[in-house]
Amino acid sequence: MTAQTLIIVLLATILVELTVLWYLGERSRKVLVASVVINILTNPLLNLFIAYISSWWVSILLGELLVVLVEGLWYCWFVRRPSQAFVYSLLCNAFSFLLGLLFELGLFYLYPKIVVL
């Protein structure tokens, strides 16, 4: 995974998650900035883990669950209710994960790898 790919994936994740927060009615600049900051910390780590350590689907799901937990705890500092923080984290990460998965599947089918025997 190149640095350029990491940056593109990070920017896409930030865009998706800010959109989800906005759709959920979050207008606080401090919460929106907190989302960007925590994604800068968690997203590259998770993607590097998946790219270089384990791309097994159980590892990916456990990594995503860890990110949901870390981001939920982070959001607790910026929202009134802890339950709201974890709903934000769960929904943001679920949407960005699913859109990323759809994107990957779409790219696979649009540009299949050529196997040379």
C-alpha positions as a printed Julia matrix, in Angstrom:
117×3 Matrix{Float64}:
   0.0     0.0     0.0
   1.53    3.28   -1.1
   1.44    6.55    0.82
  -0.76    7.98   -1.92
  -3.28    5.16   -1.47
  -3.28    5.66    2.3
  -4.0     9.37    1.86
  -6.81    8.75   -0.64
  -8.42    6.14    1.62
  -8.07    8.45    4.63
  -9.63   11.4     2.8
 -12.5     9.23    1.56
 -13.09    7.93    5.1
 -13.09   11.45    6.53
 -15.56   12.6     3.88
 -17.9     9.66    4.51
 -17.77    9.98    8.28
 -18.31   13.75    8.27
 -21.29   13.18    5.99
 -22.72   10.59    8.4
 -22.24   12.93   11.36
 -23.87   15.77    9.45
 -26.78   13.52    8.46
 -27.18   12.55   12.13
 -27.6    16.23   12.93
 -24.17   16.93   14.37
 -23.21   20.56   13.74
 -20.66   21.11   16.49
 -17.38   22.17   14.94
 -15.51   20.55   17.84
 -17.12   17.14   17.17
 -16.52   17.39   13.43
 -12.86   18.33   13.94
 -12.54   15.53   16.52
 -13.76   13.12   13.84
 -11.05   14.26   11.44
  -8.34   14.0    14.11
  -9.27   10.52   15.3
  -9.52    9.25   11.72
  -6.03   10.56   11.0
  -4.86    8.41   13.9
  -6.89    5.23   13.42
  -7.47    4.88    9.68
  -3.87    4.57    8.46
  -3.03    2.15   11.28
  -5.93   -0.13   10.43
  -5.22   -0.01    6.7
  -1.52   -0.76    7.21
  -2.46   -3.65    9.5
  -4.79   -5.05    6.83
  -2.28   -4.52    4.02
   0.85   -5.88    5.7
  -0.14   -8.06    8.66
  -3.49   -9.74    8.13
  -6.19   -9.4     5.52
  -8.16  -12.32    6.93
 -11.8   -11.2     7.31
 -11.89  -12.02   11.06
  -8.82   -9.82   11.63
 -10.41   -7.03    9.62
 -13.64   -7.21   11.65
 -11.75   -7.31   14.95
  -9.68   -4.33   13.79
 -12.83   -2.45   12.86
 -14.38   -3.24   16.26
 -11.26   -1.95   17.98
 -11.46    1.25   15.93
 -15.17    1.64   16.85
 -14.23    1.3    20.53
 -11.29    3.74   20.35
 -13.26    6.29   18.35
 -16.28    5.9    20.64
 -14.11    6.65   23.65
 -12.61    9.62   21.81
 -16.07   11.01   20.96
 -17.01   10.76   24.66
 -14.81   13.81   25.24
 -16.79   15.87   22.74
 -20.45   14.87   23.06
 -22.87   15.02   25.98
 -23.84   11.37   26.23
 -21.51    8.37   25.99
 -24.22    6.4    24.2
 -24.3     9.1    21.52
 -20.51    8.84   21.16
 -20.67    5.12   20.47
 -23.6     5.47   18.08
 -21.57    8.04   16.15
 -18.55    5.76   16.08
 -20.5     2.66   15.09
 -22.49    4.33   12.32
 -19.56    6.3    10.91
 -17.34    3.23   10.78
 -20.08    0.96    9.46
 -20.81    3.31    6.56
 -17.16    3.93    5.71
 -16.4     0.19    5.93
 -19.36   -0.78    3.73
 -18.65    1.92    1.15
 -14.99    0.9     1.1
 -15.99   -2.71    0.62
 -18.34   -1.82   -2.22
 -15.61    0.29   -3.79
 -13.11   -2.56   -3.56
 -15.58   -5.05   -5.02
 -16.46   -2.61   -7.78
 -12.82   -2.08   -8.66
 -12.22   -5.81   -8.66
 -15.01   -6.39  -11.14
 -14.22   -3.37  -13.28
 -10.5    -4.1   -13.45
  -9.94   -7.82  -12.88
  -6.39   -8.98  -12.39
  -4.89  -10.85  -15.28
  -3.46  -14.16  -14.18
  -0.61  -15.45  -16.23
  -0.04  -19.21  -15.99
